[in-house]
Every structure is written in C-alpha cells, then in structure tokens.
Amino acid sequence: MSTPYFDRIRVAFLRLLSSVMAIWITTLSAAQAHEVLPSIADMRVVGDRVVFEVRANVESFVAGVDLAEAANTNDAAQAEMYDALRALEPGELQAKFEAFWPEMAERITLSADGITLLPVLDRIIVEPVGNVELVRSSVLQFSAELPDGAISVQMGWAPEFGVLVLRQMDVPAPYDGYLVPGAISDPILLAGSGQTSGWGTFVDYIPVGFDHILPKGLDHVLFVLGLFFLSTQLRPLVIQISLFTLAHTITLALAALGYVNVPANIVEPLIAASIVFVAVENIWAKGISRWRPYIIFAFGLLHGLGFASVLQEFGLPGPTFVAALIGFNIGVEIGQLAVIAIMFLCVWQALRIDEGENEVNQGFALYAVLLVIAIALAVLNPTGLQAALEGPVWLFAVPLALIFALSIMSIQFRDQVDAYRRFVAIPCSLAIAFIGAYWVIERVFL
C-alpha cells in the first residue's frame, strides 16, 4: 500500500474527527455552564422552632427541572424557562419563588418524633444576576414549630429537588448527612450526639468522589486518557498514575483543610492547559521522557485543587473530615481506574493485532458490532442510560464510536509500522489536545 494513499486516508479521517469534536465540545461546554449543584442546608433550633437555612439554585425549583435526572439545566425540557428565571433581578425572582413556595412546601418531608410538621417560608435572599451562564445560588430559610418535648426531627424532600447536604448546627457532635434525591434523613437528635460515624461518612463520600470523575469530571477524564495514550506499556502508565494520585492527594488535603486557596479562575485554565500538554507530548514521544514524571506530579497538584473545590461545594463535615476526605479520594481513584479499564477494553483487540496476533477477522467483527451499538445509543438516547450518565448519551457514545472506527482503521492498516499508535493513540491525543485548548480559551476569555 502506498504512503500517499495511507496519508490521504489518515488526513481525511483526522478532518472528520476534528469536525465532530468541535460540535462535541461546544455542546459539552454549554452543558457545564449550567451544571446542577447540590443544595446545602444548615439546621438549628431557635426557641421553639426548627430552622433550615438552605443555599440552593431556586431557579431550577421554580422552573420544575428534575434535578434527579438532569446533570445540567440544558438537558431539561424546562431549560428555556430556567434561563429566563436566571436572568431575573433579585426582587423579581424572589416574588416568583414566594409564589412557588406552597407547592414546594408540600414536597418537603419534615417531622418531629413522628409528628408531621408544616414548613413555613421565613425569607429568601437572591444574589444579583451576574453572569447568566453561571449557576446562581440563593439562600432560603424555612422553619416549623416543634411540639413540646420534641427529641428528634427527620427531614428530606422530593427527588426532583436533587441532592441535599444536611448539617446540624450549634450542638455537640452534630448530625451531617448526604441525602440522595428523595432520601429522608435518619432521626436527628435536637440536643446533638447524632453525628454520623466516621465509617458512615467514609462510605457516603466514596460515590461523591466517583461521580466527580464519571460522569461529571470530563476534564479529569481527558487528562487520565492523555496519560493512557502515551504508551501501551504498563510501566509508563503505572508511573504516571501513581505520581498523579500522590500529587492530587496532597493538594486535595491541603486545600480542603484551608492551608491552600487558589481561585478557580486560575486553577481551571491551568487544568485545561495540563490536558493540552500531555496530549501534545503523546504525539512526539513514544515513551515516558525524563521530565514527564515531574510535570505529571505538578499537574496532579493542580487537579487536587480542582477536586477540593467540589468538596467545598458539599461542605465537609468537621468532626468526620478525615473520613470524608479519604472516602472522596478513594472514589476519585476508583473513577480514574474505571476510565483506564474502559478505554483498555475498547482498544484491546486493536492492540493485540498491532502486536502480531492473527485475529483480524475477529477484530473487524468486534469493532463493527461495537460501532453500530455506539451509534444506536447516540441516536436513540435511552432514558435509563441518560439518567445513569447524568447527561445526553451521545456526548459519551460519539467518542466511543470514533474510537471503534479508529480501531478498525488500525486493523485495516496493520501492515504499517506502529499502526495502533498512528491510527488510535495519536488521533485520540489530538482530539484531547483540541478539547483542552478550547477549554483554556473558554475559561480565560469567554
């Protein structure tokens, strides 16, 4: 097969890849700008009333967005209404929410010693409009009268209001809980001493860490994939992942403890730049260079600061802080390993054939089936899978389809030197670099 023919095929496919990626990252960036965040409620007893002060995105409540199903408000059928509410001045949105409150109150579960309580809206404080592309948090306060001699309360709300981080205030050994959509808290002792155990907190925060990688942490996913596509050898991957893990653990702990505080408008563009660096280096280097381990460690420090910002959104429990931190970090590591495992399974057959295994027909058949499945998922967008991925299925299915197509080309041109690297690793690294570069521009200038 002639080199010119080989080059024409390769260039044509790279152009197609760039076009698809341009559409993909534009949609993805718009989705991230409207990300769904957890609500954080502080509970305290004031006189004969139990009071809840909740920091939340009230526009999503009023618009009727189902936060248990949507990873961002752009996915919801009510996206247009949400955007209109997001642009309202504080007084206008306050009036809208006060009109909505009776409906919301009916979907809040609140009881004391088994006796149902009626929540009453005390006030709502709405932040100024600001950048309409960013989530706006408001503070709403509601309360209920406690029956005489009440010992404990339970609280929760309807699943459509999303995740609720519930924290008890002003008592010894306070309760803190991470309530998934629709969950009701355990009985919370009003006098305190109902603190969640260290083990319970540890277990609760593992899925929080995992969820920040899959499906929400696409910038971290792309960085890990950049490490993966450097080499098919195990040793370079183990070295890079180990250094990255060690580094982000250090800054995650320091930032969560308050010893390090770097603004997100500095950290986020640098994280995007780190994606560009590892992806571009993959194109020129076939193995781990002498300076890459040090650079990976430095980038890991940056990503740790990014992880810490997530924990700050959730409000880490003070007494069980270490357990929450360890659980979150383990969840992050499980997520990263899952990313590597999934990608390895995707390219495994292409790797085997590139290394000389005589499984060509088997490889063509496997990737043809996988390609059809990925395209079908992208087109059909099944509701159950969309809920699990917390976003449109095609955002995940299209990249997989491209990887399967690249693997088919790697098998087709298996006689070329380094066919897997030329047709899979380098194009994927180019796509990753392209996305990272777009994010750098977006996070600095847009």
Contacts in CASP RR format, 6 or more apart in sequence:
PFRMAT RR
TARGET T0000
AUTHOR 0000-0000-0000
METHOD contacts of the structure
MODEL  1
MSTPYFDRIRVAFLRLLSSVMAIWITTLSAAQAHEVLPSIADMRVVGDRV
VFEVRANVESFVAGVDLAEAANTNDAAQAEMYDALRALEPGELQAKFEAF
WPEMAERITLSADGITLLPVLDRIIVEPVGNVELVRSSVLQFSAELPDGA
ISVQMGWAPEFGVLVLRQMDVPAPYDGYLVPGAISDPILLAGSGQTSGWG
TFVDYIPVGFDHILPKGLDHVLFVLGLFFLSTQLRPLVIQISLFTLAHTI
TLALAALGYVNVPANIVEPLIAASIVFVAVENIWAKGISRWRPYIIFAFG
LLHGLGFASVLQEFGLPGPTFVAALIGFNIGVEIGQLAVIAIMFLCVWQA
LRIDEGENEVNQGFALYAVLLVIAIALAVLNPTGLQAALEGPVWLFAVPL
ALIFALSIMSIQFRDQVDAYRRFVAIPCSLAIAFIGAYWVIERVFL
1 413 0 8 1.000
1 415 0 8 1.000
1 416 0 8 1.000
6 413 0 8 1.000
6 416 0 8 1.000
9 409 0 8 1.000
9 413 0 8 1.000
10 422 0 8 1.000
10 423 0 8 1.000
13 405 0 8 1.000
13 406 0 8 1.000
13 409 0 8 1.000
13 427 0 8 1.000
14 427 0 8 1.000
14 430 0 8 1.000
17 402 0 8 1.000
17 427 0 8 1.000
17 430 0 8 1.000
17 431 0 8 1.000
18 430 0 8 1.000
18 431 0 8 1.000
18 434 0 8 1.000
20 398 0 8 1.000
20 402 0 8 1.000
21 431 0 8 1.000
21 434 0 8 1.000
21 435 0 8 1.000
22 434 0 8 1.000
24 395 0 8 1.000
24 398 0 8 1.000
24 399 0 8 1.000
24 435 0 8 1.000
25 434 0 8 1.000
25 435 0 8 1.000
25 438 0 8 1.000
25 439 0 8 1.000
27 392 0 8 1.000
27 395 0 8 1.000
28 218 0 8 1.000
28 395 0 8 1.000
29 438 0 8 1.000
29 439 0 8 1.000
29 442 0 8 1.000
30 74 0 8 1.000
31 71 0 8 1.000
31 72 0 8 1.000
31 74 0 8 1.000
31 75 0 8 1.000
31 391 0 8 1.000
31 392 0 8 1.000
31 395 0 8 1.000
32 72 0 8 1.000
32 218 0 8 1.000
33 72 0 8 1.000
33 133 0 8 1.000
33 134 0 8 1.000
34 72 0 8 1.000
34 73 0 8 1.000
34 74 0 8 1.000
34 79 0 8 1.000
34 82 0 8 1.000
34 133 0 8 1.000
34 135 0 8 1.000
35 71 0 8 1.000
35 72 0 8 1.000
35 135 0 8 1.000
35 216 0 8 1.000
36 57 0 8 1.000
36 60 0 8 1.000
36 67 0 8 1.000
36 70 0 8 1.000
36 71 0 8 1.000
36 72 0 8 1.000
36 73 0 8 1.000
36 162 0 8 1.000
36 390 0 8 1.000
37 57 0 8 1.000
37 135 0 8 1.000
37 137 0 8 1.000
37 313 0 8 1.000
38 162 0 8 1.000
38 163 0 8 1.000
38 164 0 8 1.000
38 165 0 8 1.000
38 313 0 8 1.000
38 314 0 8 1.000
39 54 0 8 1.000
39 55 0 8 1.000
39 56 0 8 1.000
39 57 0 8 1.000
39 161 0 8 1.000
39 162 0 8 1.000
39 163 0 8 1.000
39 164 0 8 1.000
39 165 0 8 1.000
40 54 0 8 1.000
40 55 0 8 1.000
40 56 0 8 1.000
40 164 0 8 1.000
40 165 0 8 1.000
40 167 0 8 1.000
40 313 0 8 1.000
40 314 0 8 1.000
40 315 0 8 1.000
41 52 0 8 1.000
41 53 0 8 1.000
41 54 0 8 1.000
41 55 0 8 1.000
41 155 0 8 1.000
41 164 0 8 1.000
41 165 0 8 1.000
41 166 0 8 1.000
41 167 0 8 1.000
42 52 0 8 1.000
42 53 0 8 1.000
42 54 0 8 1.000
42 167 0 8 1.000
42 168 0 8 1.000
42 169 0 8 1.000
43 50 0 8 1.000
43 51 0 8 1.000
43 52 0 8 1.000
43 153 0 8 1.000
43 155 0 8 1.000
43 166 0 8 1.000
43 167 0 8 1.000
43 168 0 8 1.000
43 169 0 8 1.000
43 175 0 8 1.000
43 188 0 8 1.000
44 50 0 8 1.000
44 51 0 8 1.000
44 53 0 8 1.000
44 168 0 8 1.000
44 169 0 8 1.000
44 170 0 8 1.000
45 51 0 8 1.000
45 146 0 8 1.000
45 170 0 8 1.000
45 190 0 8 1.000
46 143 0 8 1.000
48 145 0 8 1.000
48 146 0 8 1.000
49 143 0 8 1.000
49 144 0 8 1.000
49 145 0 8 1.000
49 146 0 8 1.000
50 110 0 8 1.000
50 112 0 8 1.000
50 117 0 8 1.000
50 143 0 8 1.000
50 144 0 8 1.000
50 146 0 8 1.000
50 153 0 8 1.000
50 190 0 8 1.000
51 122 0 8 1.000
51 141 0 8 1.000
51 142 0 8 1.000
51 143 0 8 1.000
52 119 0 8 1.000
52 141 0 8 1.000
52 142 0 8 1.000
52 143 0 8 1.000
52 155 0 8 1.000
53 139 0 8 1.000
53 140 0 8 1.000
53 141 0 8 1.000
54 139 0 8 1.000
54 140 0 8 1.000
54 141 0 8 1.000
54 142 0 8 1.000
55 137 0 8 1.000
55 138 0 8 1.000
55 139 0 8 1.000
56 137 0 8 1.000
56 138 0 8 1.000
56 140 0 8 1.000
56 161 0 8 1.000
57 135 0 8 1.000
57 136 0 8 1.000
57 137 0 8 1.000
57 138 0 8 1.000
58 93 0 8 1.000
58 97 0 8 1.000
58 124 0 8 1.000
58 126 0 8 1.000
58 138 0 8 1.000
58 140 0 8 1.000
59 73 0 8 1.000
59 82 0 8 1.000
59 85 0 8 1.000
59 86 0 8 1.000
59 93 0 8 1.000
59 136 0 8 1.000
60 67 0 8 1.000
60 73 0 8 1.000
60 82 0 8 1.000
61 97 0 8 1.000
61 100 0 8 1.000
61 104 0 8 1.000
61 161 0 8 1.000
62 85 0 8 1.000
62 93 0 8 1.000
62 96 0 8 1.000
62 97 0 8 1.000
62 100 0 8 1.000
63 73 0 8 1.000
63 76 0 8 1.000
63 78 0 8 1.000
63 81 0 8 1.000
63 82 0 8 1.000
63 85 0 8 1.000
64 76 0 8 1.000
64 78 0 8 1.000
64 81 0 8 1.000
64 160 0 8 1.000
65 73 0 8 1.000
65 76 0 8 1.000
65 78 0 8 1.000
65 79 0 8 1.000
65 82 0 8 1.000
65 160 0 8 1.000
66 76 0 8 1.000
66 159 0 8 1.000
66 160 0 8 1.000
67 160 0 8 1.000
67 161 0 8 1.000
67 162 0 8 1.000
67 163 0 8 1.000
67 181 0 8 1.000
68 159 0 8 1.000
68 160 0 8 1.000
68 162 0 8 1.000
68 181 0 8 1.000
68 182 0 8 1.000
68 387 0 8 1.000
69 75 0 8 1.000
69 76 0 8 1.000
69 386 0 8 1.000
69 387 0 8 1.000
70 76 0 8 1.000
70 390 0 8 1.000
70 391 0 8 1.000
71 215 0 8 1.000
71 216 0 8 1.000
71 389 0 8 1.000
71 390 0 8 1.000
71 391 0 8 1.000
72 391 0 8 1.000
73 79 0 8 1.000
73 82 0 8 1.000
73 83 0 8 1.000
75 386 0 8 1.000
75 391 0 8 1.000
75 392 0 8 1.000
76 82 0 8 1.000
83 132 0 8 1.000
85 93 0 8 1.000
85 96 0 8 1.000
86 129 0 8 1.000
86 132 0 8 1.000
86 136 0 8 1.000
87 129 0 8 1.000
87 132 0 8 1.000
88 96 0 8 1.000
88 129 0 8 1.000
89 128 0 8 1.000
89 129 0 8 1.000
90 126 0 8 1.000
90 127 0 8 1.000
90 128 0 8 1.000
90 129 0 8 1.000
91 126 0 8 1.000
93 126 0 8 1.000
93 138 0 8 1.000
94 124 0 8 1.000
94 126 0 8 1.000
97 124 0 8 1.000
97 126 0 8 1.000
97 138 0 8 1.000
97 140 0 8 1.000
98 121 0 8 1.000
98 124 0 8 1.000
101 121 0 8 1.000
104 161 0 8 1.000
105 118 0 8 1.000
105 119 0 8 1.000
105 120 0 8 1.000
105 121 0 8 1.000
105 142 0 8 1.000
107 157 0 8 1.000
107 158 0 8 1.000
107 160 0 8 1.000
107 161 0 8 1.000
108 119 0 8 1.000
108 142 0 8 1.000
108 155 0 8 1.000
108 156 0 8 1.000
108 157 0 8 1.000
108 158 0 8 1.000
109 154 0 8 1.000
109 155 0 8 1.000
109 156 0 8 1.000
109 157 0 8 1.000
109 184 0 8 1.000
110 116 0 8 1.000
110 117 0 8 1.000
110 118 0 8 1.000
110 119 0 8 1.000
110 144 0 8 1.000
110 153 0 8 1.000
110 154 0 8 1.000
110 155 0 8 1.000
110 156 0 8 1.000
111 117 0 8 1.000
111 153 0 8 1.000
111 154 0 8 1.000
112 144 0 8 1.000
112 146 0 8 1.000
112 147 0 8 1.000
112 150 0 8 1.000
112 152 0 8 1.000
112 153 0 8 1.000
113 147 0 8 1.000
113 150 0 8 1.000
113 151 0 8 1.000
113 152 0 8 1.000
114 154 0 8 1.000
115 147 0 8 1.000
115 150 0 8 1.000
117 144 0 8 1.000
117 145 0 8 1.000
117 146 0 8 1.000
117 153 0 8 1.000
118 144 0 8 1.000
119 142 0 8 1.000
119 143 0 8 1.000
119 144 0 8 1.000
120 142 0 8 1.000
120 143 0 8 1.000
120 144 0 8 1.000
121 140 0 8 1.000
121 141 0 8 1.000
121 142 0 8 1.000
122 141 0 8 1.000
122 142 0 8 1.000
122 143 0 8 1.000
123 140 0 8 1.000
123 141 0 8 1.000
124 138 0 8 1.000
124 139 0 8 1.000
124 140 0 8 1.000
124 141 0 8 1.000
125 138 0 8 1.000
125 139 0 8 1.000
125 140 0 8 1.000
126 136 0 8 1.000
126 138 0 8 1.000
127 136 0 8 1.000
127 137 0 8 1.000
127 138 0 8 1.000
129 136 0 8 1.000
130 136 0 8 1.000
146 153 0 8 1.000
146 190 0 8 1.000
150 190 0 8 1.000
151 189 0 8 1.000
151 190 0 8 1.000
151 191 0 8 1.000
152 187 0 8 1.000
152 188 0 8 1.000
152 189 0 8 1.000
152 190 0 8 1.000
153 187 0 8 1.000
153 188 0 8 1.000
153 190 0 8 1.000
154 184 0 8 1.000
154 185 0 8 1.000
154 186 0 8 1.000
154 187 0 8 1.000
154 188 0 8 1.000
155 166 0 8 1.000
155 184 0 8 1.000
155 185 0 8 1.000
155 188 0 8 1.000
156 164 0 8 1.000
156 166 0 8 1.000
156 179 0 8 1.000
156 182 0 8 1.000
156 183 0 8 1.000
156 184 0 8 1.000
156 185 0 8 1.000
157 164 0 8 1.000
157 182 0 8 1.000
158 182 0 8 1.000
159 181 0 8 1.000
159 182 0 8 1.000
160 181 0 8 1.000
161 181 0 8 1.000
161 182 0 8 1.000
162 181 0 8 1.000
162 182 0 8 1.000
163 178 0 8 1.000
163 179 0 8 1.000
163 180 0 8 1.000
163 181 0 8 1.000
164 179 0 8 1.000
164 183 0 8 1.000
165 176 0 8 1.000
165 177 0 8 1.000
165 178 0 8 1.000
165 179 0 8 1.000
165 314 0 8 1.000
165 315 0 8 1.000
166 175 0 8 1.000
166 176 0 8 1.000
166 177 0 8 1.000
166 179 0 8 1.000
166 185 0 8 1.000
166 188 0 8 1.000
167 174 0 8 1.000
167 175 0 8 1.000
167 176 0 8 1.000
167 177 0 8 1.000
167 315 0 8 1.000
167 317 0 8 1.000
168 174 0 8 1.000
168 175 0 8 1.000
168 176 0 8 1.000
168 188 0 8 1.000
168 192 0 8 1.000
168 194 0 8 1.000
171 190 0 8 1.000
171 191 0 8 1.000
171 192 0 8 1.000
171 193 0 8 1.000
172 192 0 8 1.000
172 193 0 8 1.000
173 192 0 8 1.000
173 193 0 8 1.000
173 194 0 8 1.000
173 195 0 8 1.000
173 319 0 8 1.000
174 192 0 8 1.000
174 194 0 8 1.000
174 195 0 8 1.000
174 319 0 8 1.000
175 185 0 8 1.000
175 186 0 8 1.000
175 188 0 8 1.000
175 189 0 8 1.000
175 192 0 8 1.000
175 194 0 8 1.000
175 195 0 8 1.000
175 196 0 8 1.000
176 195 0 8 1.000
176 196 0 8 1.000
176 201 0 8 1.000
176 317 0 8 1.000
176 318 0 8 1.000
176 320 0 8 1.000
177 185 0 8 1.000
177 196 0 8 1.000
177 204 0 8 1.000
177 317 0 8 1.000
178 204 0 8 1.000
178 205 0 8 1.000
178 208 0 8 1.000
178 314 0 8 1.000
179 185 0 8 1.000
188 194 0 8 1.000
195 317 0 8 1.000
195 319 0 8 1.000
195 320 0 8 1.000
196 204 0 8 1.000
196 317 0 8 1.000
196 320 0 8 1.000
197 320 0 8 1.000
198 320 0 8 1.000
198 323 0 8 1.000
199 323 0 8 1.000
200 320 0 8 1.000
200 323 0 8 1.000
201 317 0 8 1.000
201 320 0 8 1.000
201 323 0 8 1.000
201 324 0 8 1.000
202 320 0 8 1.000
202 323 0 8 1.000
202 324 0 8 1.000
202 326 0 8 1.000
202 327 0 8 1.000
203 327 0 8 1.000
204 324 0 8 1.000
205 323 0 8 1.000
205 324 0 8 1.000
205 325 0 8 1.000
205 327 0 8 1.000
205 328 0 8 1.000
205 331 0 8 1.000
206 327 0 8 1.000
206 328 0 8 1.000
206 330 0 8 1.000
206 331 0 8 1.000
206 334 0 8 1.000
207 331 0 8 1.000
208 310 0 8 1.000
208 314 0 8 1.000
208 328 0 8 1.000
208 331 0 8 1.000
209 307 0 8 1.000
209 310 0 8 1.000
209 327 0 8 1.000
209 328 0 8 1.000
209 329 0 8 1.000
209 330 0 8 1.000
209 331 0 8 1.000
209 332 0 8 1.000
209 335 0 8 1.000
210 331 0 8 1.000
210 332 0 8 1.000
210 334 0 8 1.000
210 335 0 8 1.000
210 338 0 8 1.000
212 220 0 8 1.000
212 307 0 8 1.000
212 310 0 8 1.000
212 328 0 8 1.000
212 332 0 8 1.000
213 220 0 8 1.000
213 221 0 8 1.000
213 331 0 8 1.000
213 332 0 8 1.000
213 335 0 8 1.000
213 336 0 8 1.000
213 338 0 8 1.000
213 339 0 8 1.000
214 221 0 8 1.000
214 335 0 8 1.000
214 338 0 8 1.000
214 339 0 8 1.000
215 389 0 8 1.000
215 390 0 8 1.000
215 391 0 8 1.000
215 396 0 8 1.000
216 390 0 8 1.000
219 271 0 8 1.000
219 272 0 8 1.000
219 275 0 8 1.000
219 436 0 8 1.000
219 439 0 8 1.000
220 271 0 8 1.000
220 303 0 8 1.000
220 307 0 8 1.000
220 332 0 8 1.000
220 336 0 8 1.000
221 339 0 8 1.000
222 275 0 8 1.000
222 279 0 8 1.000
222 432 0 8 1.000
222 435 0 8 1.000
222 436 0 8 1.000
223 244 0 8 1.000
223 271 0 8 1.000
223 274 0 8 1.000
223 275 0 8 1.000
223 278 0 8 1.000
223 299 0 8 1.000
223 303 0 8 1.000
224 241 0 8 1.000
224 244 0 8 1.000
224 336 0 8 1.000
224 339 0 8 1.000
224 340 0 8 1.000
225 339 0 8 1.000
225 343 0 8 1.000
225 428 0 8 1.000
225 432 0 8 1.000
226 275 0 8 1.000
226 278 0 8 1.000
226 279 0 8 1.000
226 282 0 8 1.000
226 429 0 8 1.000
226 432 0 8 1.000
227 237 0 8 1.000
227 240 0 8 1.000
227 241 0 8 1.000
227 244 0 8 1.000
227 278 0 8 1.000
227 296 0 8 1.000
228 237 0 8 1.000
228 339 0 8 1.000
228 340 0 8 1.000
228 343 0 8 1.000
228 344 0 8 1.000
229 279 0 8 1.000
229 282 0 8 1.000
229 424 0 8 1.000
229 425 0 8 1.000
229 428 0 8 1.000
229 429 0 8 1.000
229 432 0 8 1.000
230 236 0 8 1.000
230 237 0 8 1.000
230 240 0 8 1.000
230 278 0 8 1.000
230 281 0 8 1.000
230 282 0 8 1.000
230 285 0 8 1.000
230 287 0 8 1.000
230 288 0 8 1.000
230 292 0 8 1.000
230 425 0 8 1.000
231 237 0 8 1.000
231 286 0 8 1.000
231 287 0 8 1.000
231 288 0 8 1.000
232 351 0 8 1.000
232 420 0 8 1.000
232 425 0 8 1.000
233 287 0 8 1.000
235 288 0 8 1.000
236 287 0 8 1.000
236 288 0 8 1.000
237 340 0 8 1.000
239 288 0 8 1.000
239 293 0 8 1.000
240 288 0 8 1.000
240 292 0 8 1.000
240 293 0 8 1.000
240 296 0 8 1.000
241 336 0 8 1.000
241 340 0 8 1.000
243 293 0 8 1.000
243 296 0 8 1.000
243 297 0 8 1.000
243 300 0 8 1.000
244 296 0 8 1.000
244 297 0 8 1.000
244 299 0 8 1.000
244 300 0 8 1.000
244 303 0 8 1.000
245 333 0 8 1.000
245 336 0 8 1.000
246 297 0 8 1.000
247 296 0 8 1.000
247 297 0 8 1.000
247 298 0 8 1.000
247 299 0 8 1.000
247 300 0 8 1.000
247 301 0 8 1.000
247 303 0 8 1.000
247 304 0 8 1.000
248 300 0 8 1.000
248 301 0 8 1.000
248 303 0 8 1.000
248 304 0 8 1.000
248 307 0 8 1.000
248 332 0 8 1.000
249 304 0 8 1.000
249 329 0 8 1.000
250 301 0 8 1.000
250 304 0 8 1.000
251 260 0 8 1.000
251 300 0 8 1.000
251 301 0 8 1.000
251 302 0 8 1.000
251 303 0 8 1.000
251 304 0 8 1.000
251 305 0 8 1.000
251 308 0 8 1.000
252 304 0 8 1.000
252 305 0 8 1.000
252 307 0 8 1.000
252 308 0 8 1.000
252 311 0 8 1.000
252 325 0 8 1.000
252 328 0 8 1.000
252 329 0 8 1.000
253 325 0 8 1.000
254 260 0 8 1.000
255 261 0 8 1.000
255 262 0 8 1.000
255 304 0 8 1.000
255 305 0 8 1.000
255 306 0 8 1.000
255 308 0 8 1.000
255 309 0 8 1.000
256 308 0 8 1.000
256 311 0 8 1.000
256 312 0 8 1.000
256 316 0 8 1.000
256 321 0 8 1.000
256 325 0 8 1.000
257 321 0 8 1.000
260 305 0 8 1.000
260 308 0 8 1.000
262 305 0 8 1.000
264 306 0 8 1.000
264 309 0 8 1.000
265 443 0 8 1.000
267 302 0 8 1.000
267 305 0 8 1.000
267 306 0 8 1.000
267 309 0 8 1.000
268 306 0 8 1.000
268 439 0 8 1.000
268 443 0 8 1.000
269 439 0 8 1.000
269 440 0 8 1.000
269 443 0 8 1.000
269 444 0 8 1.000
270 302 0 8 1.000
271 299 0 8 1.000
271 302 0 8 1.000
271 303 0 8 1.000
271 306 0 8 1.000
272 436 0 8 1.000
272 437 0 8 1.000
272 439 0 8 1.000
272 440 0 8 1.000
272 443 0 8 1.000
273 436 0 8 1.000
273 440 0 8 1.000
274 299 0 8 1.000
274 300 0 8 1.000
274 302 0 8 1.000
274 303 0 8 1.000
275 432 0 8 1.000
275 433 0 8 1.000
275 435 0 8 1.000
275 436 0 8 1.000
275 439 0 8 1.000
276 433 0 8 1.000
276 436 0 8 1.000
276 437 0 8 1.000
276 440 0 8 1.000
277 295 0 8 1.000
277 299 0 8 1.000
278 296 0 8 1.000
278 299 0 8 1.000
278 432 0 8 1.000
279 429 0 8 1.000
279 430 0 8 1.000
279 432 0 8 1.000
279 433 0 8 1.000
279 436 0 8 1.000
280 429 0 8 1.000
280 433 0 8 1.000
281 289 0 8 1.000
281 292 0 8 1.000
282 425 0 8 1.000
282 426 0 8 1.000
282 429 0 8 1.000
283 426 0 8 1.000
283 429 0 8 1.000
283 430 0 8 1.000
283 433 0 8 1.000
285 292 0 8 1.000
286 418 0 8 1.000
286 421 0 8 1.000
307 328 0 8 1.000
307 329 0 8 1.000
307 332 0 8 1.000
310 328 0 8 1.000
311 324 0 8 1.000
311 325 0 8 1.000
311 328 0 8 1.000
316 324 0 8 1.000
316 325 0 8 1.000
317 324 0 8 1.000
343 403 0 8 1.000
346 370 0 8 1.000
346 400 0 8 1.000
346 403 0 8 1.000
346 404 0 8 1.000
346 407 0 8 1.000
347 403 0 8 1.000
347 407 0 8 1.000
347 420 0 8 1.000
347 424 0 8 1.000
349 359 0 8 1.000
349 362 0 8 1.000
349 363 0 8 1.000
349 366 0 8 1.000
349 367 0 8 1.000
349 407 0 8 1.000
349 411 0 8 1.000
350 363 0 8 1.000
350 367 0 8 1.000
350 406 0 8 1.000
350 407 0 8 1.000
350 410 0 8 1.000
350 411 0 8 1.000
350 420 0 8 1.000
350 424 0 8 1.000
351 420 0 8 1.000
352 359 0 8 1.000
353 359 0 8 1.000
353 360 0 8 1.000
353 363 0 8 1.000
353 410 0 8 1.000
353 411 0 8 1.000
353 414 0 8 1.000
354 410 0 8 1.000
354 414 0 8 1.000
354 418 0 8 1.000
354 419 0 8 1.000
354 420 0 8 1.000
356 414 0 8 1.000
360 411 0 8 1.000
360 414 0 8 1.000
363 411 0 8 1.000
364 408 0 8 1.000
364 411 0 8 1.000
367 404 0 8 1.000
367 405 0 8 1.000
367 407 0 8 1.000
367 408 0 8 1.000
367 411 0 8 1.000
368 408 0 8 1.000
370 400 0 8 1.000
370 404 0 8 1.000
371 401 0 8 1.000
371 404 0 8 1.000
371 405 0 8 1.000
371 408 0 8 1.000
374 397 0 8 1.000
374 398 0 8 1.000
374 400 0 8 1.000
374 401 0 8 1.000
374 404 0 8 1.000
375 397 0 8 1.000
375 401 0 8 1.000
377 385 0 8 1.000
377 393 0 8 1.000
377 394 0 8 1.000
377 397 0 8 1.000
378 393 0 8 1.000
378 394 0 8 1.000
378 397 0 8 1.000
378 398 0 8 1.000
378 401 0 8 1.000
379 394 0 8 1.000
380 393 0 8 1.000
381 392 0 8 1.000
381 393 0 8 1.000
381 394 0 8 1.000
382 393 0 8 1.000
385 393 0 8 1.000
386 392 0 8 1.000
386 393 0 8 1.000
389 395 0 8 1.000
389 396 0 8 1.000
399 431 0 8 1.000
402 431 0 8 1.000
403 424 0 8 1.000
403 428 0 8 1.000
406 423 0 8 1.000
406 424 0 8 1.000
406 427 0 8 1.000
406 428 0 8 1.000
407 423 0 8 1.000
407 424 0 8 1.000
409 423 0 8 1.000
410 419 0 8 1.000
410 420 0 8 1.000
410 422 0 8 1.000
410 423 0 8 1.000
410 424 0 8 1.000
411 419 0 8 1.000
413 419 0 8 1.000
413 422 0 8 1.000
413 423 0 8 1.000
416 422 0 8 1.000
END
